[in-house]
């Protein structure tokens, strides 16, 4: 994740961008177990695992759409 952030960060304000990128990644790492335990407490373990999986696939879909569009911005 940090490699993607470094690759697609803007030249101007890179430190601020990467700091926000890391904050969002850490929030997601913390939010996953919170989501799992919350849904498990309300429904069942299977429902909690399913909710976590759905979020994972949604994140993968966002990356599949966004990363190819941003690739042209960087000259390698």
PDB file as gemmi writes it, atoms N, CA and C in Angstrom:
CRYST1    1.000    1.000    1.000  90.00  90.00  90.00 P 1                      
ATOM      1  N   UNK A   1       0.814  -1.188   0.000  1.00  0.00           N  
ATOM      2  CA  UNK A   1       0.000   0.000   0.000  1.00  0.00           C  
ATOM      3  C   UNK A   1       0.865   1.262   0.000  1.00  0.00           C  
ATOM      4  N   UNK A   2       1.909   1.260   0.780  1.00  0.00           N  
ATOM      5  CA  UNK A   2       2.770   2.452   0.809  1.00  0.00           C  
ATOM      6  C   UNK A   2       3.485   2.641  -0.519  1.00  0.00           C  
ATOM      7  N   UNK A   3       3.782   1.554  -1.219  1.00  0.00           N  
ATOM      8  CA  UNK A   3       4.420   1.675  -2.529  1.00  0.00           C  
ATOM      9  C   UNK A   3       3.475   2.342  -3.516  1.00  0.00           C  
ATOM     10  N   UNK A   4       2.196   1.963  -3.489  1.00  0.00           N  
ATOM     11  CA  UNK A   4       1.220   2.620  -4.364  1.00  0.00           C  
ATOM     12  C   UNK A   4       1.125   4.108  -4.026  1.00  0.00           C  
ATOM     13  N   UNK A   5       1.108   4.425  -2.749  1.00  0.00           N  
ATOM     14  CA  UNK A   5       1.048   5.824  -2.344  1.00  0.00           C  
ATOM     15  C   UNK A   5       2.253   6.609  -2.818  1.00  0.00           C  
ATOM     16  N   UNK A   6       3.434   6.013  -2.702  1.00  0.00           N  
ATOM     17  CA  UNK A   6       4.651   6.695  -3.146  1.00  0.00           C  
ATOM     18  C   UNK A   6       4.670   6.853  -4.663  1.00  0.00           C  
ATOM     19  N   UNK A   7       4.192   5.841  -5.383  1.00  0.00           N  
ATOM     20  CA  UNK A   7       4.187   5.908  -6.840  1.00  0.00           C  
ATOM     21  C   UNK A   7       3.226   6.956  -7.374  1.00  0.00           C  
ATOM     22  N   UNK A   8       2.101   7.130  -6.725  1.00  0.00           N  
ATOM     23  CA  UNK A   8       1.076   8.024  -7.243  1.00  0.00           C  
ATOM     24  C   UNK A   8       0.976   9.339  -6.482  1.00  0.00           C  
ATOM     25  N   UNK A   9       1.909   9.600  -5.589  1.00  0.00           N  
ATOM     26  CA  UNK A   9       1.861  10.858  -4.844  1.00  0.00           C  
ATOM     27  C   UNK A   9       2.286  12.021  -5.739  1.00  0.00           C  
ATOM     28  N   UNK A  10       1.715  13.189  -5.503  1.00  0.00           N  
ATOM     29  CA  UNK A  10       2.102  14.356  -6.314  1.00  0.00           C  
ATOM     30  C   UNK A  10       3.501  14.835  -5.925  1.00  0.00           C  
ATOM     31  N   UNK A  11       4.175  15.470  -6.849  1.00  0.00           N  
ATOM     32  CA  UNK A  11       5.508  15.998  -6.562  1.00  0.00           C  
ATOM     33  C   UNK A  11       5.445  17.098  -5.500  1.00  0.00           C  
ATOM     34  N   UNK A  12       4.421  17.884  -5.567  1.00  0.00           N  
ATOM     35  CA  UNK A  12       4.262  18.983  -4.606  1.00  0.00           C  
ATOM     36  C   UNK A  12       3.376  18.501  -3.450  1.00  0.00           C  
ATOM     37  N   UNK A  13       3.848  18.614  -2.235  1.00  0.00           N  
ATOM     38  CA  UNK A  13       3.081  18.177  -1.073  1.00  0.00           C  
ATOM     39  C   UNK A  13       3.135  16.680  -0.837  1.00  0.00           C  
ATOM     40  N   UNK A  14       4.215  16.051  -1.263  1.00  0.00           N  
ATOM     41  CA  UNK A  14       4.329  14.592  -1.151  1.00  0.00           C  
ATOM     42  C   UNK A  14       4.248  14.119   0.307  1.00  0.00           C  
ATOM     43  N   UNK A  15       4.902  14.826   1.211  1.00  0.00           N  
ATOM     44  CA  UNK A  15       4.885  14.424   2.617  1.00  0.00           C  
ATOM     45  C   UNK A  15       3.490  14.436   3.212  1.00  0.00           C  
ATOM     46  N   UNK A  16       2.746  15.480   2.929  1.00  0.00           N  
ATOM     47  CA  UNK A  16       1.374  15.581   3.430  1.00  0.00           C  
ATOM     48  C   UNK A  16       0.499  14.490   2.815  1.00  0.00           C  
ATOM     49  N   UNK A  17       0.660  14.255   1.527  1.00  0.00           N  
ATOM     50  CA  UNK A  17      -0.114  13.218   0.848  1.00  0.00           C  
ATOM     51  C   UNK A  17       0.170  11.847   1.455  1.00  0.00           C  
ATOM     52  N   UNK A  18       1.448  11.533   1.647  1.00  0.00           N  
ATOM     53  CA  UNK A  18       1.801  10.221   2.195  1.00  0.00           C  
ATOM     54  C   UNK A  18       1.367  10.077   3.651  1.00  0.00           C  
ATOM     55  N   UNK A  19       1.385  11.176   4.401  1.00  0.00           N  
ATOM     56  CA  UNK A  19       0.883  11.125   5.767  1.00  0.00           C  
ATOM     57  C   UNK A  19      -0.598  10.804   5.815  1.00  0.00           C  
ATOM     58  N   UNK A  20      -1.375  11.442   4.943  1.00  0.00           N  
ATOM     59  CA  UNK A  20      -2.803  11.164   4.868  1.00  0.00           C  
ATOM     60  C   UNK A  20      -3.051   9.752   4.353  1.00  0.00           C  
ATOM     61  N   UNK A  21      -2.252   9.328   3.387  1.00  0.00           N  
ATOM     62  CA  UNK A  21      -2.357   7.973   2.835  1.00  0.00           C  
ATOM     63  C   UNK A  21      -2.139   6.946   3.951  1.00  0.00           C  
ATOM     64  N   UNK A  22      -1.108   7.161   4.767  1.00  0.00           N  
ATOM     65  CA  UNK A  22      -0.799   6.234   5.857  1.00  0.00           C  
ATOM     66  C   UNK A  22      -1.905   6.248   6.911  1.00  0.00           C  
ATOM     67  N   UNK A  23      -2.444   7.442   7.205  1.00  0.00           N  
ATOM     68  CA  UNK A  23      -3.543   7.540   8.162  1.00  0.00           C  
ATOM     69  C   UNK A  23      -4.745   6.730   7.689  1.00  0.00           C  
ATOM     70  N   UNK A  24      -5.087   6.851   6.408  1.00  0.00           N  
ATOM     71  CA  UNK A  24      -6.225   6.110   5.879  1.00  0.00           C  
ATOM     72  C   UNK A  24      -5.964   4.605   5.891  1.00  0.00           C  
ATOM     73  N   UNK A  25      -4.751   4.181   5.584  1.00  0.00           N  
ATOM     74  CA  UNK A  25      -4.411   2.763   5.622  1.00  0.00           C  
ATOM     75  C   UNK A  25      -4.485   2.227   7.047  1.00  0.00           C  
ATOM     76  N   UNK A  26      -3.987   2.995   8.003  1.00  0.00           N  
ATOM     77  CA  UNK A  26      -4.056   2.566   9.401  1.00  0.00           C  
ATOM     78  C   UNK A  26      -5.492   2.537   9.909  1.00  0.00           C  
ATOM     79  N   UNK A  27      -6.303   3.490   9.470  1.00  0.00           N  
ATOM     80  CA  UNK A  27      -7.718   3.500   9.862  1.00  0.00           C  
ATOM     81  C   UNK A  27      -8.426   2.263   9.319  1.00  0.00           C  
ATOM     82  N   UNK A  28      -8.079   1.860   8.107  1.00  0.00           N  
ATOM     83  CA  UNK A  28      -8.658   0.655   7.541  1.00  0.00           C  
ATOM     84  C   UNK A  28      -8.204  -0.601   8.273  1.00  0.00           C  
ATOM     85  N   UNK A  29      -6.941  -0.630   8.671  1.00  0.00           N  
ATOM     86  CA  UNK A  29      -6.426  -1.780   9.423  1.00  0.00           C  
ATOM     87  C   UNK A  29      -7.080  -1.886  10.794  1.00  0.00           C  
ATOM     88  N   UNK A  30      -7.430  -0.754  11.365  1.00  0.00           N  
ATOM     89  CA  UNK A  30      -8.107  -0.751  12.660  1.00  0.00           C  
ATOM     90  C   UNK A  30      -9.601  -1.013  12.493  1.00  0.00           C  
ATOM     91  N   UNK A  31     -10.168  -0.481  11.441  1.00  0.00           N  
ATOM     92  CA  UNK A  31     -11.605  -0.605  11.221  1.00  0.00           C  
ATOM     93  C   UNK A  31     -12.059  -2.001  10.856  1.00  0.00           C  
ATOM     94  N   UNK A  32     -11.203  -2.781  10.247  1.00  0.00           N  
ATOM     95  CA  UNK A  32     -11.572  -4.153   9.866  1.00  0.00           C  
ATOM     96  C   UNK A  32     -11.973  -5.008  11.056  1.00  0.00           C  
ATOM     97  N   UNK A  33     -11.119  -5.116  12.065  1.00  0.00           N  
ATOM     98  CA  UNK A  33     -11.513  -5.893  13.241  1.00  0.00           C  
ATOM     99  C   UNK A  33     -12.726  -5.310  13.980  1.00  0.00           C  
ATOM    100  N   UNK A  34     -12.841  -3.976  13.975  1.00  0.00           N  
ATOM    101  CA  UNK A  34     -14.002  -3.345  14.620  1.00  0.00           C  
ATOM    102  C   UNK A  34     -15.274  -3.733  13.868  1.00  0.00           C  
ATOM    103  N   UNK A  35     -15.228  -3.684  12.543  1.00  0.00           N  
ATOM    104  CA  UNK A  35     -16.380  -4.082  11.733  1.00  0.00           C  
ATOM    105  C   UNK A  35     -16.731  -5.547  11.984  1.00  0.00           C  
ATOM    106  N   UNK A  36     -15.732  -6.396  11.967  1.00  0.00           N  
ATOM    107  CA  UNK A  36     -15.967  -7.821  12.171  1.00  0.00           C  
ATOM    108  C   UNK A  36     -16.606  -8.081  13.530  1.00  0.00           C  
ATOM    109  N   UNK A  37     -16.068  -7.477  14.572  1.00  0.00           N  
ATOM    110  CA  UNK A  37     -16.629  -7.726  15.902  1.00  0.00           C  
ATOM    111  C   UNK A  37     -18.023  -7.119  16.051  1.00  0.00           C  
ATOM    112  N   UNK A  38     -18.246  -5.948  15.437  1.00  0.00           N  
ATOM    113  CA  UNK A  38     -19.567  -5.331  15.527  1.00  0.00           C  
ATOM    114  C   UNK A  38     -20.645  -6.133  14.829  1.00  0.00           C  
ATOM    115  N   UNK A  39     -20.370  -6.564  13.610  1.00  0.00           N  
ATOM    116  CA  UNK A  39     -21.362  -7.362  12.876  1.00  0.00           C  
ATOM    117  C   UNK A  39     -21.540  -8.715  13.542  1.00  0.00           C  
ATOM    118  N   UNK A  40     -20.459  -9.289  14.080  1.00  0.00           N  
ATOM    119  CA  UNK A  40     -20.568 -10.570  14.779  1.00  0.00           C  
ATOM    120  C   UNK A  40     -21.439 -10.433  16.025  1.00  0.00           C  
ATOM    121  N   UNK A  41     -21.298  -9.318  16.732  1.00  0.00           N  
ATOM    122  CA  UNK A  41     -22.125  -9.109  17.928  1.00  0.00           C  
ATOM    123  C   UNK A  41     -23.594  -8.930  17.566  1.00  0.00           C  
ATOM    124  N   UNK A  42     -23.869  -8.294  16.427  1.00  0.00           N  
ATOM    125  CA  UNK A  42     -25.256  -8.048  16.029  1.00  0.00           C  
ATOM    126  C   UNK A  42     -25.895  -9.235  15.314  1.00  0.00           C  
ATOM    127  N   UNK A  43     -25.107  -9.966  14.529  1.00  0.00           N  
ATOM    128  CA  UNK A  43     -25.685 -11.043  13.716  1.00  0.00           C  
ATOM    129  C   UNK A  43     -24.995 -12.369  14.026  1.00  0.00           C  
ATOM    130  N   UNK A  44     -23.979 -12.692  13.255  1.00  0.00           N  
ATOM    131  CA  UNK A  44     -23.249 -13.944  13.455  1.00  0.00           C  
ATOM    132  C   UNK A  44     -21.836 -13.788  12.914  1.00  0.00           C  
ATOM    133  N   UNK A  45     -20.997 -14.759  13.213  1.00  0.00           N  
ATOM    134  CA  UNK A  45     -19.622 -14.713  12.720  1.00  0.00           C  
ATOM    135  C   UNK A  45     -19.589 -14.779  11.197  1.00  0.00           C  
ATOM    136  N   UNK A  46     -20.439 -15.591  10.611  1.00  0.00           N  
ATOM    137  CA  UNK A  46     -20.508 -15.688   9.155  1.00  0.00           C  
ATOM    138  C   UNK A  46     -20.875 -14.366   8.502  1.00  0.00           C  
ATOM    139  N   UNK A  47     -21.818 -13.657   9.115  1.00  0.00           N  
ATOM    140  CA  UNK A  47     -22.216 -12.352   8.574  1.00  0.00           C  
ATOM    141  C   UNK A  47     -21.078 -11.347   8.706  1.00  0.00           C  
ATOM    142  N   UNK A  48     -20.343 -11.401   9.808  1.00  0.00           N  
ATOM    143  CA  UNK A  48     -19.206 -10.504   9.990  1.00  0.00           C  
ATOM    144  C   UNK A  48     -18.113 -10.756   8.974  1.00  0.00           C  
ATOM    145  N   UNK A  49     -17.821 -12.021   8.731  1.00  0.00           N  
ATOM    146  CA  UNK A  49     -16.807 -12.372   7.734  1.00  0.00           C  
ATOM    147  C   UNK A  49     -17.271 -11.958   6.343  1.00  0.00           C  
ATOM    148  N   UNK A  50     -18.543 -12.150   6.057  1.00  0.00           N  
ATOM    149  CA  UNK A  50     -19.080 -11.740   4.751  1.00  0.00           C  
ATOM    150  C   UNK A  50     -18.991 -10.227   4.561  1.00  0.00           C  
ATOM    151  N   UNK A  51     -19.310  -9.467   5.603  1.00  0.00           N  
ATOM    152  CA  UNK A  51     -19.237  -8.006   5.508  1.00  0.00           C  
ATOM    153  C   UNK A  51     -17.793  -7.554   5.271  1.00  0.00           C  
ATOM    154  N   UNK A  52     -16.852  -8.174   5.955  1.00  0.00           N  
ATOM    155  CA  UNK A  52     -15.445  -7.840   5.755  1.00  0.00           C  
ATOM    156  C   UNK A  52     -14.998  -8.193   4.339  1.00  0.00           C  
ATOM    157  N   UNK A  53     -15.435  -9.337   3.839  1.00  0.00           N  
ATOM    158  CA  UNK A  53     -15.100  -9.748   2.475  1.00  0.00           C  
ATOM    159  C   UNK A  53     -15.681  -8.816   1.424  1.00  0.00           C  
ATOM    160  N   UNK A  54     -16.917  -8.380   1.634  1.00  0.00           N  
ATOM    161  CA  UNK A  54     -17.555  -7.448   0.695  1.00  0.00           C  
ATOM    162  C   UNK A  54     -16.766  -6.138   0.643  1.00  0.00           C  
ATOM    163  N   UNK A  55     -16.332  -5.648   1.801  1.00  0.00           N  
ATOM    164  CA  UNK A  55     -15.527  -4.427   1.813  1.00  0.00           C  
ATOM    165  C   UNK A  55     -14.191  -4.628   1.100  1.00  0.00           C  
ATOM    166  N   UNK A  56     -13.594  -5.794   1.265  1.00  0.00           N  
ATOM    167  CA  UNK A  56     -12.335  -6.089   0.570  1.00  0.00           C  
ATOM    168  C   UNK A  56     -12.509  -6.087  -0.937  1.00  0.00           C  
ATOM    169  N   UNK A  57     -13.578  -6.717  -1.408  1.00  0.00           N  
ATOM    170  CA  UNK A  57     -13.832  -6.729  -2.848  1.00  0.00           C  
ATOM    171  C   UNK A  57     -14.174  -5.336  -3.373  1.00  0.00           C  
ATOM    172  N   UNK A  58     -14.876  -4.540  -2.569  1.00  0.00           N  
ATOM    173  CA  UNK A  58     -15.181  -3.168  -2.977  1.00  0.00           C  
ATOM    174  C   UNK A  58     -13.897  -2.345  -3.107  1.00  0.00           C  
ATOM    175  N   UNK A  59     -12.980  -2.523  -2.168  1.00  0.00           N  
ATOM    176  CA  UNK A  59     -11.706  -1.810  -2.252  1.00  0.00           C  
ATOM    177  C   UNK A  59     -10.909  -2.251  -3.474  1.00  0.00           C  
ATOM    178  N   UNK A  60     -10.919  -3.548  -3.769  1.00  0.00           N  
ATOM    179  CA  UNK A  60     -10.222  -4.044  -4.960  1.00  0.00           C  
ATOM    180  C   UNK A  60     -10.841  -3.463  -6.233  1.00  0.00           C  
ATOM    181  N   UNK A  61     -12.159  -3.331  -6.259  1.00  0.00           N  
ATOM    182  CA  UNK A  61     -12.825  -2.750  -7.433  1.00  0.00           C  
ATOM    183  C   UNK A  61     -12.445  -1.284  -7.602  1.00  0.00           C  
ATOM    184  N   UNK A  62     -12.364  -0.556  -6.498  1.00  0.00           N  
ATOM    185  CA  UNK A  62     -11.957   0.852  -6.578  1.00  0.00           C  
ATOM    186  C   UNK A  62     -10.543   0.954  -7.136  1.00  0.00           C  
ATOM    187  N   UNK A  63      -9.623   0.134  -6.638  1.00  0.00           N  
ATOM    188  CA  UNK A  63      -8.247   0.151  -7.153  1.00  0.00           C  
ATOM    189  C   UNK A  63      -8.205  -0.247  -8.619  1.00  0.00           C  
ATOM    190  N   UNK A  64      -9.024  -1.219  -9.027  1.00  0.00           N  
ATOM    191  CA  UNK A  64      -9.035  -1.661 -10.426  1.00  0.00           C  
ATOM    192  C   UNK A  64      -9.470  -0.540 -11.360  1.00  0.00           C  
ATOM    193  N   UNK A  65     -10.313   0.352 -10.888  1.00  0.00           N  
ATOM    194  CA  UNK A  65     -10.794   1.458 -11.712  1.00  0.00           C  
ATOM    195  C   UNK A  65      -9.844   2.652 -11.642  1.00  0.00           C  
ATOM    196  N   UNK A  66      -9.379   2.978 -10.447  1.00  0.00           N  
ATOM    197  CA  UNK A  66      -8.633   4.217 -10.237  1.00  0.00           C  
ATOM    198  C   UNK A  66      -7.173   4.108 -10.688  1.00  0.00           C  
ATOM    199  N   UNK A  67      -6.519   3.022 -10.394  1.00  0.00           N  
ATOM    200  CA  UNK A  67      -5.083   2.917 -10.685  1.00  0.00           C  
ATOM    201  C   UNK A  67      -4.783   3.002 -12.179  1.00  0.00           C  
ATOM    202  N   UNK A  68      -5.511   2.307 -13.055  1.00  0.00           N  
ATOM    203  CA  UNK A  68      -5.201   2.471 -14.482  1.00  0.00           C  
ATOM    204  C   UNK A  68      -5.409   3.902 -14.986  1.00  0.00           C  
ATOM    205  N   UNK A  69      -6.373   4.621 -14.425  1.00  0.00           N  
ATOM    206  CA  UNK A  69      -6.600   6.006 -14.850  1.00  0.00           C  
ATOM    207  C   UNK A  69      -5.481   6.926 -14.387  1.00  0.00           C  
ATOM    208  N   UNK A  70      -4.879   6.626 -13.247  1.00  0.00           N  
ATOM    209  CA  UNK A  70      -3.818   7.477 -12.717  1.00  0.00           C  
ATOM    210  C   UNK A  70      -2.442   7.127 -13.275  1.00  0.00           C  
ATOM    211  N   UNK A  71      -2.311   5.984 -13.891  1.00  0.00           N  
ATOM    212  CA  UNK A  71      -1.001   5.536 -14.359  1.00  0.00           C  
ATOM    213  C   UNK A  71      -0.395   6.484 -15.372  1.00  0.00           C  
ATOM    214  N   UNK A  72      -1.208   7.116 -16.192  1.00  0.00           N  
ATOM    215  CA  UNK A  72      -0.680   8.017 -17.209  1.00  0.00           C  
ATOM    216  C   UNK A  72      -0.098   9.306 -16.601  1.00  0.00           C  
ATOM    217  N   UNK A  73      -0.401   9.598 -15.342  1.00  0.00           N  
ATOM    218  CA  UNK A  73       0.088  10.834 -14.723  1.00  0.00           C  
ATOM    219  C   UNK A  73       1.581  10.781 -14.412  1.00  0.00           C  
ATOM    220  N   UNK A  74       2.148   9.593 -14.225  1.00  0.00           N  
ATOM    221  CA  UNK A  74       3.551   9.451 -13.862  1.00  0.00           C  
ATOM    222  C   UNK A  74       4.353   9.026 -15.094  1.00  0.00           C  
ATOM    223  N   UNK A  75       5.505   9.605 -15.270  1.00  0.00           N  
ATOM    224  CA  UNK A  75       6.394   9.201 -16.364  1.00  0.00           C  
ATOM    225  C   UNK A  75       7.469   8.289 -15.796  1.00  0.00           C  
ATOM    226  N   UNK A  76       7.466   7.039 -16.209  1.00  0.00           N  
ATOM    227  CA  UNK A  76       8.445   6.075 -15.719  1.00  0.00           C  
ATOM    228  C   UNK A  76       9.498   5.831 -16.760  1.00  0.00           C  
TER     229      UNK A  76                                                      
END                                                                             
